[in-house]
Amino acid sequence: MFRKAIYPFYDSEKACVIIFIVMLLILLFGIAGMSAAREDAQYACYTWVPVLLSTLSLAVLISTSVRLLKHYRERILK
């Protein structure tokens, strides 16, 4: 008896696209936060927060992009 392999929910194409869009929005929010923190000298010491947010969202964005590219490559090769 053979069953189809069950993939994790985060590995589906829809989930990857949703994660990609959300991480892109968070990256843009972090970039806006960095520019806002640089404008006011009072908040210059808190620039690390949007930098960290942008860095983490960029890491997830890259890993999700790689996963999406693998899905599309498998679909084309079949």
N, C-alpha and C positions, 0 to 999 in steps of 0.2 A: 504494500500500500504506500503510494507516494503522495506526499502533500506538497503544496506550494510553500515555499519559504515565506515566513512572516517577517516583514521588514519593520523596523521601529518606525513610529509615527513621524519622527523628525527627519527620516530619510526619504520621505515621499516628496514628490515634485512640488505639490501644492504647499507643503510645510516649508520647503526650502525657499520658495518664492516669497511666502509671507515673511519668513525670517529675514530674507534679503531686503525687502522693502522696509521693515521695521528698523533693522540695523542701519540702513541708509538714512532714515529719518533721525535716528539717534546720533549718527555721525554728524549730520548737518546741525543738529541741536548743540552738540559739543563744540563745533567750530564757531557757532554764534556765541556760545558761552565764553570761548577764548577771546573773541574780539571784544565782547562786553567787559570782560575782566581786565583787558589791557587798556581800555579807554579810561577807566577810573583808577587812580593811584591807590585808593582805599582798598580795592579788591584785587590788587596785583599779586598779593601773597596767596590768593586762592585760585590762581590760574591752574594749579595742578589738578583740580577737580575736573574741569572740562577736558583737560589733556588726557587724564586717565580714562574718562568716559569715551572720548574719541578713539583712543588707542584700543580699548577693549572691544568697542563696536567694530572697529576696522579689522581686528583679528577674527571676530565671528563672521564678518562680511567676507573675508578672504576664504575662510574654511567652507562657508556655504557656497561661495562661487565655485570652488573646486568640486564640491559635491554635485552641484548643478551641471557643471561641465562633464563630469563622469556620466551622469544620467543621460545627457544629450548625446554624448559619444556612443554610449551603449545602444541608444535608440537608433542612431544613424547606421551603426554597424550591423544591426539585425536585419 
